[in-house]
Amino acid sequence: QVQLVESGGGLVRAGGSLRLSCAVSGILGNYDMAWHRQAPGKPREFVASIDATGHRKFADSVMGRAFVTRDILKKLEFLEMNTLKPEDTGVYYCTLPEFNAWGQGTQVTVSS
């Protein structure tokens, strides 16, 4: 069974940075993964992704401020964001699209 566990969220001041982690279990080999977020009262939205070849994609809203890295051997995924804005506030989820697997999410709050 594929399981994803996010961590690293918290309260950050605008202009600051954070690093979210996602621990993946129950899967062998390489995989595509993505980060999504959901702000209060808004639909869930795509943030960034990295596929099995290492190709990365980013939402326009985080382009240049977000970085996706991974330790595939340890099955750890990371989302780093800098120059945070209040509109980055939300619950951040890691997901494996091929398995329709989602983590429980980690709350990020950016104060102005």
C-alpha positions in Angstrom: 0.0 0.0 0.0 1.4 3.4 -1.0 1.7 5.9 1.8 2.8 9.5 1.8 3.6 11.5 4.9 4.3 15.2 4.6 6.1 17.3 7.2 7.8 20.6 7.6 4.9 23.0 7.5 4.4 25.8 10.0 4.1 29.5 10.4 6.5 31.6 8.3 6.8 35.3 7.8 6.4 36.8 4.4 9.7 36.8 2.6 10.9 33.7 4.4 11.5 30.2 3.2 10.5 26.7 4.1 11.3 23.1 3.2 8.6 20.5 3.1 9.3 16.8 3.1 7.3 13.8 1.9 8.2 10.3 2.9 7.0 7.7 0.4 6.5 4.1 1.3 5.0 1.0 -0.3 6.5 1.5 -3.7 9.5 0.1 -5.5 11.6 1.9 -8.1 11.2 5.4 -9.5 7.9 7.3 -9.8 6.4 10.6 -10.7 5.3 12.8 -7.9 3.7 16.2 -7.4 3.0 18.8 -4.8 -0.4 20.4 -4.6 -1.9 22.9 -2.1 -5.2 24.1 -1.0 -5.9 27.6 0.4 -8.9 28.2 2.6 -12.0 28.4 0.6 -10.2 27.6 -2.7 -9.9 24.5 -4.7 -6.8 22.4 -4.6 -4.1 23.6 -7.0 -0.9 22.2 -8.6 2.3 23.6 -7.2 5.2 21.5 -8.7 6.1 18.1 -9.9 9.0 15.9 -10.7 8.8 12.8 -12.9 10.8 9.6 -13.0 13.3 11.1 -15.3 13.8 14.2 -13.1 11.9 16.6 -15.3 10.3 19.3 -13.2 7.3 21.5 -13.7 6.1 24.4 -11.7 2.9 26.5 -11.4 3.3 30.0 -12.6 2.6 31.3 -9.1 5.7 29.7 -7.7 8.0 29.8 -10.7 11.5 30.9 -9.6 10.6 30.5 -5.9 10.1 26.8 -5.7 12.5 23.9 -6.0 11.8 20.2 -6.0 14.4 17.7 -5.0 14.3 14.1 -4.1 16.3 11.3 -2.6 14.9 8.4 -4.6 16.9 5.8 -2.6 15.4 7.0 0.7 12.0 7.7 -0.9 12.1 11.2 0.3 10.7 14.2 -1.7 11.3 17.8 -0.9 9.7 21.1 -1.8 11.6 24.2 -1.0 10.1 27.6 -1.4 11.5 31.0 -0.8 10.3 34.6 -0.9 7.1 33.3 0.6 3.9 35.3 0.2 0.7 35.3 2.3 -1.0 33.8 -0.8 1.2 30.7 -0.4 -0.8 29.9 2.7 -2.5 26.5 2.6 -2.3 22.9 3.2 0.4 21.3 1.1 0.0 17.7 -0.2 2.4 15.4 -1.9 0.9 12.9 -4.3 1.8 10.1 -6.6 -0.5 10.6 -9.6 0.0 7.1 -11.0 -1.3 5.6 -7.8 -3.9 8.3 -7.0 -2.1 8.5 -3.6 -2.2 11.6 -1.4 -0.6 12.4 1.9 -2.6 13.9 4.8 -1.1 17.3 4.1 0.9 19.8 6.1 -0.2 23.3 6.9 1.8 26.3 5.8 0.8 29.7 7.0 2.6 32.8 5.7 2.0 35.9 7.8 2.2 39.4 6.3 
